[in-house]
Amino acid sequence: MAPKKKRRRVEPNKTISNKTETLKINTTSDILSNIFQFLDRNEIEKSQL
């Protein structure tokens, strides 16, 4: 019984770590997209000037 319990504990930890990794990737991509949008806005403002 004990080894089965250990296996069950390990699996959810793996899924949680995978979720956190995907969240980190999503946040970094969001930050990058926001930066690029900001740069695009600045370029548009410069062209209007």
N, C-alpha and C positions, 0 to 999 in steps of 0.2 A: 504493500500500500504506500509506503513512504516514497519510493522512486517515482510512482505515478504522480503524487502530489508535487514533487519537485519539477517534473516535466510541465505540469499545468502552470506552475508559477513562472517558468522560463518563457513559455509561449506568449502570454500577455505582455511581458516586459518587452519582448521583441517587437510586437505589434505597436506598442506605445512608442518605442524608440523610432520605428519607421514613421509613425505619424508625426513625431516631433521633427524628424528630418525633412519630411515633405512640407511641414509648416515653415521650417526655416527657409527652404528653397522658395516657397511661395512668397514669404515676406521679402526675401532678397530680390526676387523678380519684380514684386510690386514696387519696391524702393527704386530699382533701376528704371522701371517704366515711368514712375513719377519724376525722376530726375530728367529723363529724356523728354517728357512732356514739358517740364519747366524750361529746358533748353530750347525746345521748339517754340514755346511762347516768347522767350527772349528774342530769338531770331526773328520771329514775326514782328515783334515790336520794333526791332532795329530796322527792319526793312520798311516799316511804315514811316519811321522817322526819315 
